[in-house]
Amino acid sequence: TAYLSAMTDVLERRDGVLDKYIGDQIMAFWGAPNVQPLHALLACETALDMVARLSILNQSWSSRGLPVLSMGIGVNTGIVSVGNFGSDTRFNYTVIGDPVNVCSRLQELNKRYGTRVLITASTYQAVRSAVVARYVDEVGIRGKSDSTAIYELLGRESDRSGLASFLIAWDTAIDLYQQQEWGLAADAFSRVLELRSNDALAGLYVSRCADRYPTERLLALEPSTE
């Protein structure tokens, strides 16, 4: 209750529409019933606020010896159908369409990549001047023939200076990986880990490099599972 109450409060402060609770998940949308030109940014701001609020909650729970929680958020931007859907006697004001399914898939992918907030390329293009994000991967989405670029939302534009060294190191590593320079890429991702030792995504890419170029030097760079 405390978790859902806090997250709902964040959502309402950012003018989001609470669609439904799905277990411990929250589905929400922007852009309807009122027109919101900055709907993509509002969604991203909400995601960042939710991550910050959960951090505060976890500190409180941990200090009292209670379990802490983790979260994964997916944000997508697209054209959907919105309105009252259901039967003649029971219905729900909601959104349906392919972009909704993609968003749900994104939320699940956070577990694979060790991220907290994943956004699609369409969302990134809408908000790139106002947020800080890094390229994550190209992924296939069930039911779609083309792959989709996804990004991790890291912060607001005001956070960019503090993340500058990390972002440069990350972009360098990703460029080498995409050029299939596996050894150089592994070294570059290891430098990312020097800047942020708990970066699960960099650790994943080190492992990918080792799979493609399995030398003793690369294997030594794999993240510890202890």
C-alpha positions in Angstrom: 0.0 0.0 0.0 2.8 2.5 0.9 4.5 1.8 -2.4 1.5 2.1 -4.6 0.3 5.2 -2.7 3.6 6.9 -3.2 3.9 6.1 -6.9 0.3 7.1 -7.5 1.0 10.5 -5.8 4.0 11.0 -8.2 1.8 10.1 -11.2 -1.0 12.5 -10.2 1.5 15.4 -9.6 2.7 14.9 -13.2 -0.9 15.0 -14.6 -0.9 11.3 -15.7 -4.0 9.2 -16.0 -4.0 6.2 -13.8 -5.3 3.4 -16.0 -5.1 0.4 -13.7 -3.2 -1.5 -11.1 -1.9 -4.9 -12.3 -0.6 -6.6 -9.1 2.2 -4.3 -8.0 2.4 -2.6 -11.4 0.9 0.7 -12.4 -0.3 1.4 -16.0 -0.7 5.1 -16.9 -0.9 7.3 -19.9 -0.8 10.9 -21.0 -2.3 12.9 -23.9 -5.9 12.1 -23.2 -8.6 13.0 -22.4 -6.9 16.4 -22.5 -4.3 17.3 -25.1 -0.8 17.4 -23.5 1.8 18.5 -26.1 4.6 17.5 -23.7 3.1 14.1 -22.9 6.4 12.2 -23.6 8.4 14.5 -21.3 5.7 14.2 -18.6 6.0 10.5 -18.7 9.8 10.6 -18.5 9.6 13.1 -15.6 7.2 10.8 -13.8 9.6 7.8 -14.2 12.5 9.8 -12.8 10.4 11.0 -9.9 9.2 7.5 -9.2 12.8 6.2 -9.1 13.8 9.0 -6.7 10.7 8.4 -4.5 11.4 4.7 -4.3 15.0 5.4 -3.2 13.6 7.4 -0.3 11.2 4.7 0.6 13.9 2.1 0.5 16.1 4.1 2.9 13.2 4.3 5.4 12.4 0.6 5.1 16.1 -0.5 5.3 16.6 1.6 8.5 13.7 -0.3 10.1 15.0 -3.7 9.0 12.3 -4.1 6.3 12.9 -5.5 2.8 13.6 -3.0 0.0 12.1 -3.0 -3.4 13.4 -2.5 -7.0 11.4 -1.3 -10.0 11.4 -1.4 -13.7 9.6 1.2 -15.9 8.9 1.3 -19.6 8.0 4.4 -21.5 6.8 4.4 -25.1 5.3 7.1 -27.4 2.8 6.3 -30.2 -0.7 6.5 -31.5 -3.2 4.4 -29.6 -7.0 4.0 -29.3 -8.4 5.6 -26.1 -11.9 5.5 -24.7 -14.3 3.3 -22.7 -13.6 -0.3 -23.6 -15.5 -3.4 -22.3 -19.0 -4.8 -22.3 -22.4 -3.2 -22.2 -22.5 -3.3 -18.4 -18.8 -3.0 -17.4 -16.1 -0.9 -19.1 -12.9 0.9 -18.4 -11.4 4.1 -19.8 -8.1 2.9 -21.1 -5.7 2.8 -24.1 -5.1 -0.1 -26.4 -2.8 -0.6 -29.4 0.6 -1.8 -30.4 2.5 1.0 -28.5 0.9 -0.2 -25.3 2.2 -3.7 -25.9 5.7 -2.4 -26.6 5.7 -0.4 -23.4 4.8 -3.5 -21.4 7.6 -5.4 -23.1 10.0 -2.6 -22.1 9.1 -2.9 -18.5 10.0 -6.6 -18.6 13.4 -5.9 -20.3 14.7 -3.9 -17.4 15.4 -7.3 -15.7 17.6 -8.4 -18.7 19.6 -5.2 -18.8 19.8 -4.3 -15.2 18.2 -1.0 -15.8 15.4 0.9 -14.1 13.8 3.0 -16.9 13.8 2.0 -20.5 12.4 4.2 -23.3 11.9 3.6 -27.0 13.5 5.6 -29.8 10.2 7.4 -30.5 10.2 8.7 -26.9 13.9 9.5 -26.9 13.5 11.6 -30.1 10.6 13.6 -28.4 12.6 14.3 -25.2 16.3 14.2 -26.1 16.8 17.9 -25.5 15.4 17.7 -22.0 16.7 14.5 -20.6 19.9 12.4 -20.4 19.7 8.9 -21.8 22.1 6.3 -23.2 21.7 3.8 -26.0 21.1 0.3 -24.7 20.4 -2.1 -27.5 18.3 -3.1 -30.6 15.6 -5.5 -29.5 12.9 -7.5 -31.2 9.4 -7.0 -30.0 6.9 -9.9 -30.2 4.6 -9.4 -33.1 6.9 -6.9 -34.9 9.2 -7.8 -37.7 11.6 -4.8 -37.2 13.9 -4.4 -34.2 13.5 -1.3 -31.9 16.2 0.8 -30.4 15.9 1.3 -26.7 17.6 3.7 -24.3 18.0 4.0 -20.6 16.7 7.2 -19.1 19.4 8.4 -16.7 18.3 11.9 -15.6 17.3 15.4 -16.6 19.3 17.8 -18.8 20.5 19.5 -15.7 22.2 16.2 -14.7 24.3 16.0 -17.9 27.4 17.7 -16.6 27.7 15.3 -13.7 27.3 12.3 -16.1 29.6 13.7 -18.9 32.6 11.4 -18.3 30.4 8.4 -17.9 28.4 9.2 -21.1 31.6 9.7 -23.1 33.0 6.4 -21.9 29.7 4.6 -22.7 29.4 6.0 -26.2 33.0 5.1 -27.0 32.4 1.5 -25.8 29.1 1.1 -27.7 30.7 2.5 -30.9 33.5 -0.1 -30.7 31.0 -2.9 -29.9 28.9 -2.0 -33.0 32.1 -2.0 -35.1 32.7 -5.6 -33.8 36.0 -4.6 -32.2 35.4 -7.1 -29.4 38.7 -6.7 -27.6 38.8 -3.0 -27.7 35.1 -2.8 -26.8 35.7 -5.0 -23.7 38.5 -2.7 -22.6 36.2 0.3 -23.1 33.4 -1.3 -21.1 35.8 -2.1 -18.4 36.6 1.6 -18.2 32.9 2.3 -17.9 32.9 -0.1 -14.9 35.8 1.8 -13.4 33.5 4.9 -13.4 30.4 3.0 -12.2 31.3 -0.3 -10.6 27.7 -1.5 -10.2 26.7 -0.8 -13.8 25.0 -4.1 -14.8 24.6 -3.0 -18.4 28.3 -2.5 -18.9 28.9 -5.9 -17.2 26.5 -7.5 -19.7 28.4 -6.1 -22.6 31.7 -7.3 -21.2 30.2 -10.8 -21.2 28.9 -10.4 -24.7 32.4 -9.4 -25.9 33.9 -12.4 -24.1 31.3 -14.7 -25.9 32.4 -13.3 -29.3 36.1 -13.2 -28.6 36.8 -15.6 -25.7 40.4 -15.0 -24.7 41.7 -15.3 -21.2 42.1 -11.5 -21.0 38.4 -10.9 -21.9 37.2 -13.7 -19.6 39.1 -12.0 -16.7 36.9 -8.9 -17.3 33.6 -10.7 -16.7 31.7 -9.3 -13.8 31.9 -11.4 -10.6 28.9 -13.4 -9.6 29.9 -13.7 -6.0 
